[in-house]
Amino acid sequence: MLVAGKERCIRCMHLLDEEGHCAKCEFDASSYKQPNMALPLGTCLNERYFLGKVLGEGGFGITYVAWDIVLMVPVAVKEYFPSGIATREKEGPQTGTLQIYEGKSELEFEKGKEDFLKEARSLSRFMKLPSIVSVRDFFQENRTAYIVMEYVEGTRVRNYIRKNGKMSGEQVLALMEPVIHSLCDIHKTGLIHRDISIDNLMFDENGQLKLIDFGAARNVELPENTITVSIKRGFSPEEQYRAKGEQGPWTDLYSLCGTMYFMLTGKIPDESVERVYADHLVPLRQWEDVKLPMQAKCAIDKGMAVLAKDRWQDMEEFYNELYPDNKRISSYDEVQLPKSFRDTLTQSGVAGLFSKTAIQREFGENMGQTEAKHKKGKWMIAGLILVVMTVGGILLYQNHNSSADEEKSIPVNVAEKTVETAVPTANAVSTPEPTPEEMAFVEIPKVIGKTAGKAKKKLQKLGVRVKIEKAYNKKKKGTVVQQSIAAGTQVKKESVIILTVSRGGKRAVQTAAPTKAPVVTARPKTTKRPQKYDASLDGYLQ
């Protein structure tokens, strides 16, 4: 891709060599095709940001890697694009501009865009926080909005533990301290992340943890009569399963402690909605091989309490219990990570903007009222969850009852495409392959040419939401002729894909032939019987 006279890699934005190859990430651009609804490669936004390949695509936005020609650095650009209520002009003078579907969709789109920019302004205040992916810029163009964020190259906590095994208590406490500090500052402004997990905490090239996935756009209600929730299995607390669950700092606390539990044990916590009915999670204090002071273990256990009222109510409380007298267990510089650590930090560059929902202003004035609401009891929560899941028709995971669900551990001996070094075995955790439901992203298959029913079933099995649109086409009636997300694209579960299905060939309008008036003829001279005119046959009877 040519940027300011120089050829750059569309994946990492590093300069290409004379033969057009990228020595940094070795990405082969010849076989890459930009997703159908994405802006073309090389598109320049705000006269500054040249777009590369799509990093992630969800129901509420598309994230691109880009090159900033002012600062001369790679960045991540998130485009607000709620696919269920908008589409993109592909040709003409308004190429690239979003077009909103008729009806209430326009109001929903504008409200979502307003919230998208509002949260971007809030996040831009946290540029100096070392553990948070920073917002660099935001602007409006193409009838939508964009957020420019720091581009992080590194590896996710999930992948790191998968390769190196569980971490020591000393390592986890030292790495997490700046993250907890940063969340304290963010919570004080009334913002919560709502999506902390092993997929959204990432080791950067310096070995420090960064909290990513700040998808500043709020949920926009799609035209379908469905309930949309944003959850991470094993890391989302029970209140996130309920349409009106009270959320606050305690929500992020549950997710953060669940992430620490995984880093220390190598095991994904049991799902909170299951724990409401029967809590079989082994508390951290019962893990003898986890070397942590009992006070720290109990602090993490309390942060993972099923009911919000039983957890720490803010990050500051948790921090004071985890780090007595505000003293670190160890400084970051003293933590000895495995020798192969830097080798595992390969080109898995991640933008801070993948999720359809991450930050929401869910608390503030009501914080003092939540304690009374939490005292309704476990039975009430269980009932509400059952109602939401049944009436709302939420299909959280297709294979919920599979045997793999009984043990949600992360394997270590799994080959990673981005990792080239050998896996150390000292701390290896021998556990089953993670279930497909635990993976954050799925790959969209090609469904063009399939029947609508088969295509919908195949996509829904992956956890993708399907919207059907019909159009006249030469293809056989009921056949998928177009898909809004290109095959091979990695998207988040619950993303919306629009399938265009053929109505068949457009029928010609059938009209009756006009009736001709009888021909007036002269009276025959002969005595022969005259011919009779039959209008229905448009001719004469002999």
Secondary structure by P-SEA (a helix, b strand, c coil): cccccbbbbcccccccccccccccccccccccccccccccccccccccbbbcccccccccbbbbbbbcccccbbbbbbbbccccccccccccccccbbbbcccaaaaaaaaaaaaaaaaaaaaccccccccccccccccccccbbbbbbbbbbcccaaaaaaccccccaaaaaaaaaaaaaaaaaaaaaccccccccccccccccccccccccccccccccccccbbbbbbcccccccccccccccccaaaaaaaaaaaaaaaacccccccaaaaaaccccccccccccccccaaaaaaaaaaaccccccccccaaaaaaaacccccccccccccccccccccccccccccccccccccccccccccccccccccccaaaaaaaaaaaaaccccccccccccccccccccccccccccccbbbbccccccccccccccccbbbbcccccccaaaaaaaaaaacbbbbbbbbbccccccccccccccccccccccbbbbbbbbccccccccccccccccccccccccccbbbbbbcccccccc
